[in-house]
């Protein structure tokens, strides 16, 4: 058996083991991946503070505290909106039953009324949000994940500025310079992409809140928050983000308002996704649509809904890494969408 075949089987076996570890140790690797992505958003603030002669420990601590306060504020608002939705569900239940009766009269198809107990059971599963509930089994698991993310984030934010010095100590001067140059390029590309994607997702979510307020759709903050998260999922995410508030509008105001809301939201997301976002992101990402689809399936299979949200940012980060390491550039080229 030739060395090439042996290397092929060895590589396949190693890939299977890595996938198995990522799936089995999701409780460790998923928070780590999220913390790494968040750290790229926080590094510019730390760097700006340190450039102004602020000590690293003060700059990093300030950044962490501001991040925790922001997450707590957003989480409180979204959780309050979700709990309000649960409290007001009986109002929607009666309207849905009336719509089912009307549909039964028009189509002559016997559709039974809503099963109150079943719907309440499903609603209780979705009370924290469908995206979180599909990944985490309970509220305590959510706290566990958040604690893991927080711990990883502390190490990453405090340790990132010291990394070039450690590399200089660990490698010869010329090799250390090459490694630091590659890491700096990778960090800049990932940071630019994640920052731009987060900005466009925030703008999309804010516009959804404004449109829902204009159409007097209940829980606009909830739909804006979901839109912010779902915008990281290519194609499918924006479709779900438009359908959820439209479904509530259908129950609240009827077909006409729901249809207009769906049209407006779809138009906003198409304009932002196909015109504004590409200009902000530029050609730096250049991921093949097939690679993006495979990434969505792969990371979704590994880590559920949370994996689908981080799929494209993680895959883009892998591509940036391949682009800046000479031996891996062929892989980066194959992952690209433009020749």
Secondary structure as UniProt FT lines:
FT   HELIX           3..24
FT   HELIX           26..51
FT   TURN            52..53
FT   HELIX           56..87
FT   HELIX           89..107
FT   HELIX           116..125
FT   HELIX           130..133
FT   TURN            134..135
FT   HELIX           139..160
FT   TURN            161..162
FT   HELIX           163..170
FT   HELIX           173..214
FT   TURN            215..216
FT   HELIX           220..230
FT   TURN            231..232
FT   TURN            234..235
FT   HELIX           236..253
FT   HELIX           255..271
FT   HELIX           272..276
FT   HELIX           277..281
FT   TURN            282..283
FT   HELIX           289..323
FT   HELIX           326..328
FT   HELIX           329..335
//
